Amino acid sequence: MSLMGELWQFLKERKKWWLLPIIIMLLLMGLFIIFSSSAIAPFIYTLF
């Protein structure tokens, strides 16, 4: 959790709030890629 803490401190101290949506989207895309190659994939495909 140290990396997330350091990232949050960086965003807070440097006022780089515009990076937050980019980071969130990258995390969501990463989770989607991980789940799309697992047993959960058939359930994700039914959502789209």
N, CA, C and O atoms as a Maestro MAE file, in Angstrom:
{
 s_m_m2io_version
 :::
 2.0.0
}

f_m_ct {
 s_m_title
 :::
 protein
 m_atom[192] {
  # First column is atom index #
  i_m_mmod_type
  r_m_x_coord
  r_m_y_coord
  r_m_z_coord
  i_m_residue_number
  s_m_chain_name
  s_m_pdb_residue_name
  s_m_pdb_atom_name
  i_m_atomic_number
  :::
  1 25 0.824 -1.194 0.000 1 A "MET " " N  " 7
  2 3 0.000 0.000 0.000 1 A "MET " " CA " 6
  3 2 0.865 1.254 0.000 1 A "MET " " C  " 6
  4 15 0.345 2.366 -0.088 1 A "MET " " O  " 8
  5 25 2.156 1.086 0.097 2 A "SER " " N  " 7
  6 3 3.060 2.223 0.150 2 A "SER " " CA " 6
  7 2 3.044 3.007 -1.159 2 A "SER " " C  " 6
  8 15 3.105 4.236 -1.153 2 A "SER " " O  " 8
  9 25 2.963 2.293 -2.278 3 A "LEU " " N  " 7
  10 3 2.954 2.970 -3.572 3 A "LEU " " CA " 6
  11 2 1.722 3.858 -3.716 3 A "LEU " " C  " 6
  12 15 1.819 4.985 -4.203 3 A "LEU " " O  " 8
  13 25 0.572 3.356 -3.295 4 A "MET " " N  " 7
  14 3 -0.656 4.145 -3.370 4 A "MET " " CA " 6
  15 2 -0.579 5.356 -2.445 4 A "MET " " C  " 6
  16 15 -1.063 6.436 -2.785 4 A "MET " " O  " 8
  17 25 0.023 5.173 -1.289 5 A "GLY " " N  " 7
  18 3 0.193 6.288 -0.351 5 A "GLY " " CA " 6
  19 2 1.094 7.369 -0.916 5 A "GLY " " C  " 6
  20 15 0.805 8.559 -0.793 5 A "GLY " " O  " 8
  21 25 2.185 6.950 -1.535 6 A "GLU " " N  " 7
  22 3 3.095 7.915 -2.140 6 A "GLU " " CA " 6
  23 2 2.440 8.643 -3.315 6 A "GLU " " C  " 6
  24 15 2.636 9.844 -3.505 6 A "GLU " " O  " 8
  25 25 1.671 7.906 -4.088 7 A "LEU " " N  " 7
  26 3 0.963 8.524 -5.207 7 A "LEU " " CA " 6
  27 2 -0.037 9.561 -4.703 7 A "LEU " " C  " 6
  28 15 -0.143 10.652 -5.264 7 A "LEU " " O  " 8
  29 25 -0.761 9.221 -3.656 8 A "TRP " " N  " 7
  30 3 -1.740 10.150 -3.091 8 A "TRP " " CA " 6
  31 2 -1.043 11.396 -2.546 8 A "TRP " " C  " 6
  32 15 -1.529 12.509 -2.747 8 A "TRP " " O  " 8
  33 25 0.089 11.224 -1.860 9 A "GLN " " N  " 7
  34 3 0.847 12.365 -1.350 9 A "GLN " " CA " 6
  35 2 1.327 13.252 -2.498 9 A "GLN " " C  " 6
  36 15 1.265 14.478 -2.405 9 A "GLN " " O  " 8
  37 25 1.805 12.633 -3.579 10 A "PHE " " N  " 7
  38 3 2.260 13.396 -4.741 10 A "PHE " " CA " 6
  39 2 1.127 14.232 -5.315 10 A "PHE " " C  " 6
  40 15 1.296 15.418 -5.597 10 A "PHE " " O  " 8
  41 25 -0.041 13.593 -5.487 11 A "LEU " " N  " 7
  42 3 -1.178 14.323 -6.045 11 A "LEU " " CA " 6
  43 2 -1.611 15.462 -5.130 11 A "LEU " " C  " 6
  44 15 -1.972 16.542 -5.600 11 A "LEU " " O  " 8
  45 25 -1.575 15.221 -3.834 12 A "LYS " " N  " 7
  46 3 -2.028 16.223 -2.883 12 A "LYS " " CA " 6
  47 2 -1.052 17.399 -2.779 12 A "LYS " " C  " 6
  48 15 -1.470 18.556 -2.744 12 A "LYS " " O  " 8
  49 25 0.238 17.099 -2.731 13 A "GLU " " N  " 7
  50 3 1.237 18.158 -2.554 13 A "GLU " " CA " 6
  51 2 1.449 18.978 -3.818 13 A "GLU " " C  " 6
  52 15 1.597 20.198 -3.751 13 A "GLU " " O  " 8
  53 25 1.465 18.318 -4.963 14 A "ARG " " N  " 7
  54 3 1.757 19.009 -6.220 14 A "ARG " " CA " 6
  55 2 0.521 19.547 -6.924 14 A "ARG " " C  " 6
  56 15 0.631 20.191 -7.968 14 A "ARG " " O  " 8
  57 25 -0.655 19.288 -6.361 15 A "LYS " " N  " 7
  58 3 -1.932 19.736 -6.933 15 A "LYS " " CA " 6
  59 2 -2.116 19.233 -8.358 15 A "LYS " " C  " 6
  60 15 -2.518 19.984 -9.246 15 A "LYS " " O  " 8
  61 25 -1.819 17.958 -8.567 16 A "LYS " " N  " 7
  62 3 -1.946 17.326 -9.888 16 A "LYS " " CA " 6
  63 2 -3.236 16.525 -9.955 16 A "LYS " " C  " 6
  64 15 -3.211 15.345 -10.307 16 A "LYS " " O  " 8
  65 25 -4.361 17.144 -9.624 17 A "TRP " " N  " 7
  66 3 -5.639 16.438 -9.574 17 A "TRP " " CA " 6
  67 2 -6.094 15.977 -10.951 17 A "TRP " " C  " 6
  68 15 -6.925 15.074 -11.050 17 A "TRP " " O  " 8
  69 25 -5.572 16.573 -12.010 18 A "TRP " " N  " 7
  70 3 -5.965 16.155 -13.357 18 A "TRP " " CA " 6
  71 2 -5.419 14.766 -13.696 18 A "TRP " " C  " 6
  72 15 -5.890 14.141 -14.646 18 A "TRP " " O  " 8
  73 25 -4.439 14.274 -12.940 19 A "LEU " " N  " 7
  74 3 -3.909 12.931 -13.160 19 A "LEU " " CA " 6
  75 2 -4.806 11.837 -12.589 19 A "LEU " " C  " 6
  76 15 -4.716 10.680 -13.000 19 A "LEU " " O  " 8
  77 25 -5.667 12.197 -11.646 20 A "LEU " " N  " 7
  78 3 -6.496 11.206 -10.977 20 A "LEU " " CA " 6
  79 2 -7.418 10.451 -11.929 20 A "LEU " " C  " 6
  80 15 -7.467 9.225 -11.833 20 A "LEU " " O  " 8
  81 25 -8.160 11.095 -12.848 21 A "PRO " " N  " 7
  82 3 -8.995 10.317 -13.771 21 A "PRO " " CA " 6
  83 2 -8.186 9.384 -14.677 21 A "PRO " " C  " 6
  84 15 -8.651 8.295 -15.016 21 A "PRO " " O  " 8
  85 25 -6.992 9.800 -15.066 22 A "ILE " " N  " 7
  86 3 -6.142 8.963 -15.915 22 A "ILE " " CA " 6
  87 2 -5.717 7.713 -15.152 22 A "ILE " " C  " 6
  88 15 -5.748 6.607 -15.691 22 A "ILE " " O  " 8
  89 25 -5.324 7.895 -13.906 23 A "ILE " " N  " 7
  90 3 -4.892 6.765 -13.085 23 A "ILE " " CA " 6
  91 2 -6.049 5.808 -12.838 23 A "ILE " " C  " 6
  92 15 -5.873 4.592 -12.905 23 A "ILE " " O  " 8
  93 25 -7.225 6.343 -12.555 24 A "ILE " " N  " 7
  94 3 -8.394 5.495 -12.319 24 A "ILE " " CA " 6
  95 2 -8.733 4.690 -13.567 24 A "ILE " " C  " 6
  96 15 -9.013 3.495 -13.473 24 A "ILE " " O  " 8
  97 25 -8.711 5.323 -14.727 25 A "MET " " N  " 7
  98 3 -9.027 4.605 -15.964 25 A "MET " " CA " 6
  99 2 -7.989 3.520 -16.256 25 A "MET " " C  " 6
  100 15 -8.348 2.432 -16.706 25 A "MET " " O  " 8
  101 25 -6.712 3.800 -16.009 26 A "LEU " " N  " 7
  102 3 -5.678 2.786 -16.212 26 A "LEU " " CA " 6
  103 2 -5.878 1.594 -15.286 26 A "LEU " " C  " 6
  104 15 -5.699 0.449 -15.701 26 A "LEU " " O  " 8
  105 25 -6.247 1.855 -14.031 27 A "LEU " " N  " 7
  106 3 -6.511 0.769 -13.100 27 A "LEU " " CA " 6
  107 2 -7.717 -0.057 -13.531 27 A "LEU " " C  " 6
  108 15 -7.685 -1.286 -13.471 27 A "LEU " " O  " 8
  109 25 -8.784 0.617 -13.967 28 A "LEU " " N  " 7
  110 3 -9.971 -0.105 -14.417 28 A "LEU " " CA " 6
  111 2 -9.683 -0.945 -15.657 28 A "LEU " " C  " 6
  112 15 -10.162 -2.074 -15.769 28 A "LEU " " O  " 8
  113 25 -8.910 -0.404 -16.580 29 A "MET " " N  " 7
  114 3 -8.558 -1.169 -17.779 29 A "MET " " CA " 6
  115 2 -7.702 -2.373 -17.410 29 A "MET " " C  " 6
  116 15 -7.878 -3.450 -17.981 29 A "MET " " O  " 8
  117 25 -6.785 -2.211 -16.474 30 A "GLY " " N  " 7
  118 3 -5.965 -3.322 -16.017 30 A "GLY " " CA " 6
  119 2 -6.796 -4.415 -15.377 30 A "GLY " " C  " 6
  120 15 -6.572 -5.599 -15.630 30 A "GLY " " O  " 8
  121 25 -7.758 -4.024 -14.544 31 A "LEU " " N  " 7
  122 3 -8.651 -5.014 -13.936 31 A "LEU " " CA " 6
  123 2 -9.489 -5.715 -14.987 31 A "LEU " " C  " 6
  124 15 -9.718 -6.921 -14.897 31 A "LEU " " O  " 8
  125 25 -9.948 -4.971 -15.982 32 A "PHE " " N  " 7
  126 3 -10.735 -5.570 -17.045 32 A "PHE " " CA " 6
  127 2 -9.923 -6.600 -17.817 32 A "PHE " " C  " 6
  128 15 -10.436 -7.666 -18.157 32 A "PHE " " O  " 8
  129 25 -8.670 -6.294 -18.095 33 A "ILE " " N  " 7
  130 3 -7.809 -7.241 -18.811 33 A "ILE " " CA " 6
  131 2 -7.566 -8.494 -17.972 33 A "ILE " " C  " 6
  132 15 -7.576 -9.607 -18.496 33 A "ILE " " O  " 8
  133 25 -7.351 -8.314 -16.693 34 A "ILE " " N  " 7
  134 3 -7.130 -9.469 -15.811 34 A "ILE " " CA " 6
  135 2 -8.368 -10.345 -15.751 34 A "ILE " " C  " 6
  136 15 -8.268 -11.568 -15.844 34 A "ILE " " O  " 8
  137 25 -9.540 -9.730 -15.597 35 A "PHE " " N  " 7
  138 3 -10.768 -10.511 -15.480 35 A "PHE " " CA " 6
  139 2 -11.213 -11.110 -16.809 35 A "PHE " " C  " 6
  140 15 -11.910 -12.124 -16.832 35 A "PHE " " O  " 8
  141 25 -10.817 -10.492 -17.907 36 A "SER " " N  " 7
  142 3 -11.262 -11.020 -19.195 36 A "SER " " CA " 6
  143 2 -10.526 -12.308 -19.570 36 A "SER " " C  " 6
  144 15 -10.967 -13.041 -20.455 36 A "SER " " O  " 8
  145 25 -9.426 -12.577 -18.911 37 A "SER " " N  " 7
  146 3 -8.693 -13.801 -19.210 37 A "SER " " CA " 6
  147 2 -8.895 -14.873 -18.144 37 A "SER " " C  " 6
  148 15 -8.132 -15.836 -18.074 37 A "SER " " O  " 8
  149 25 -9.911 -14.706 -17.328 38 A "SER " " N  " 7
  150 3 -10.145 -15.682 -16.269 38 A "SER " " CA " 6
  151 2 -11.518 -16.330 -16.427 38 A "SER " " C  " 6
  152 15 -12.166 -16.189 -17.464 38 A "SER " " O  " 8
  153 25 -11.943 -17.024 -15.411 39 A "ALA " " N  " 7
  154 3 -13.229 -17.721 -15.448 39 A "ALA " " CA " 6
  155 2 -14.404 -16.761 -15.364 39 A "ALA " " C  " 6
  156 15 -15.542 -17.161 -15.612 39 A "ALA " " O  " 8
  157 25 -14.159 -15.524 -15.025 40 A "ILE " " N  " 7
  158 3 -15.231 -14.531 -14.907 40 A "ILE " " CA " 6
  159 2 -15.605 -13.958 -16.271 40 A "ILE " " C  " 6
  160 15 -16.625 -13.281 -16.398 40 A "ILE " " O  " 8
  161 25 -14.798 -14.221 -17.280 41 A "ALA " " N  " 7
  162 3 -14.986 -13.644 -18.612 41 A "ALA " " CA " 6
  163 2 -16.387 -13.853 -19.185 41 A "ALA " " C  " 6
  164 15 -16.944 -12.893 -19.716 41 A "ALA " " O  " 8
  165 25 -16.993 -15.033 -19.116 42 A "PRO " " N  " 7
  166 3 -18.341 -15.176 -19.686 42 A "PRO " " CA " 6
  167 2 -19.373 -14.246 -19.052 42 A "PRO " " C  " 6
  168 15 -20.311 -13.811 -19.719 42 A "PRO " " O  " 8
  169 25 -19.204 -13.945 -17.783 43 A "PHE " " N  " 7
  170 3 -20.143 -13.051 -17.112 43 A "PHE " " CA " 6
  171 2 -19.918 -11.598 -17.509 43 A "PHE " " C  " 6
  172 15 -20.874 -10.824 -17.564 43 A "PHE " " O  " 8
  173 25 -18.677 -11.211 -17.787 44 A "ILE " " N  " 7
  174 3 -18.388 -9.845 -18.226 44 A "ILE " " CA " 6
  175 2 -18.932 -9.634 -19.633 44 A "ILE " " C  " 6
  176 15 -19.482 -8.573 -19.928 44 A "ILE " " O  " 8
  177 25 -18.788 -10.614 -20.493 45 A "TYR " " N  " 7
  178 3 -19.241 -10.472 -21.876 45 A "TYR " " CA " 6
  179 2 -20.743 -10.300 -21.959 45 A "TYR " " C  " 6
  180 15 -21.233 -9.660 -22.890 45 A "TYR " " O  " 8
  181 25 -21.491 -10.852 -21.013 46 A "THR " " N  " 7
  182 3 -22.933 -10.698 -21.057 46 A "THR " " CA " 6
  183 2 -23.358 -9.270 -20.716 46 A "THR " " C  " 6
  184 15 -24.469 -8.860 -21.054 46 A "THR " " O  " 8
  185 25 -22.495 -8.519 -20.057 47 A "LEU " " N  " 7
  186 3 -22.823 -7.131 -19.734 47 A "LEU " " CA " 6
  187 2 -22.770 -6.238 -20.959 47 A "LEU " " C  " 6
  188 15 -23.455 -5.216 -21.012 47 A "LEU " " O  " 8
  189 25 -21.972 -6.607 -21.936 48 A "PHE " " N  " 7
  190 3 -21.819 -5.782 -23.132 48 A "PHE " " CA " 6
  191 2 -22.619 -6.376 -24.250 48 A "PHE " " C  " 6
  192 15 -22.632 -5.835 -25.356 48 A "PHE " " O  " 8
  :::
 }
 m_bond[191] {
  # First column is bond index #
  i_m_from
  i_m_to
  i_m_order
  :::
  1 1 2 1
  2 2 3 1
  3 3 4 2
  4 3 5 1
  5 5 6 1
  6 6 7 1
  7 7 8 2
  8 7 9 1
  9 9 10 1
  10 10 11 1
  11 11 12 2
  12 11 13 1
  13 13 14 1
  14 14 15 1
  15 15 16 2
  16 15 17 1
  17 17 18 1
  18 18 19 1
  19 19 20 2
  20 19 21 1
  21 21 22 1
  22 22 23 1
  23 23 24 2
  24 23 25 1
  25 25 26 1
  26 26 27 1
  27 27 28 2
  28 27 29 1
  29 29 30 1
  30 30 31 1
  31 31 32 2
  32 31 33 1
  33 33 34 1
  34 34 35 1
  35 35 36 2
  36 35 37 1
  37 37 38 1
  38 38 39 1
  39 39 40 2
  40 39 41 1
  41 41 42 1
  42 42 43 1
  43 43 44 2
  44 43 45 1
  45 45 46 1
  46 46 47 1
  47 47 48 2
  48 47 49 1
  49 49 50 1
  50 50 51 1
  51 51 52 2
  52 51 53 1
  53 53 54 1
  54 54 55 1
  55 55 56 2
  56 55 57 1
  57 57 58 1
  58 58 59 1
  59 59 60 2
  60 59 61 1
  61 61 62 1
  62 62 63 1
  63 63 64 2
  64 63 65 1
  65 65 66 1
  66 66 67 1
  67 67 68 2
  68 67 69 1
  69 69 70 1
  70 70 71 1
  71 71 72 2
  72 71 73 1
  73 73 74 1
  74 74 75 1
  75 75 76 2
  76 75 77 1
  77 77 78 1
  78 78 79 1
  79 79 80 2
  80 79 81 1
  81 81 82 1
  82 82 83 1
  83 83 84 2
  84 83 85 1
  85 85 86 1
  86 86 87 1
  87 87 88 2
  88 87 89 1
  89 89 90 1
  90 90 91 1
  91 91 92 2
  92 91 93 1
  93 93 94 1
  94 94 95 1
  95 95 96 2
  96 95 97 1
  97 97 98 1
  98 98 99 1
  99 99 100 2
  100 99 101 1
  101 101 102 1
  102 102 103 1
  103 103 104 2
  104 103 105 1
  105 105 106 1
  106 106 107 1
  107 107 108 2
  108 107 109 1
  109 109 110 1
  110 110 111 1
  111 111 112 2
  112 111 113 1
  113 113 114 1
  114 114 115 1
  115 115 116 2
  116 115 117 1
  117 117 118 1
  118 118 119 1
  119 119 120 2
  120 119 121 1
  121 121 122 1
  122 122 123 1
  123 123 124 2
  124 123 125 1
  125 125 126 1
  126 126 127 1
  127 127 128 2
  128 127 129 1
  129 129 130 1
  130 130 131 1
  131 131 132 2
  132 131 133 1
  133 133 134 1
  134 134 135 1
  135 135 136 2
  136 135 137 1
  137 137 138 1
  138 138 139 1
  139 139 140 2
  140 139 141 1
  141 141 142 1
  142 142 143 1
  143 143 144 2
  144 143 145 1
  145 145 146 1
  146 146 147 1
  147 147 148 2
  148 147 149 1
  149 149 150 1
  150 150 151 1
  151 151 152 2
  152 151 153 1
  153 153 154 1
  154 154 155 1
  155 155 156 2
  156 155 157 1
  157 157 158 1
  158 158 159 1
  159 159 160 2
  160 159 161 1
  161 161 162 1
  162 162 163 1
  163 163 164 2
  164 163 165 1
  165 165 166 1
  166 166 167 1
  167 167 168 2
  168 167 169 1
  169 169 170 1
  170 170 171 1
  171 171 172 2
  172 171 173 1
  173 173 174 1
  174 174 175 1
  175 175 176 2
  176 175 177 1
  177 177 178 1
  178 178 179 1
  179 179 180 2
  180 179 181 1
  181 181 182 1
  182 182 183 1
  183 183 184 2
  184 183 185 1
  185 185 186 1
  186 186 187 1
  187 187 188 2
  188 187 189 1
  189 189 190 1
  190 190 191 1
  191 191 192 2
  :::
 }
}
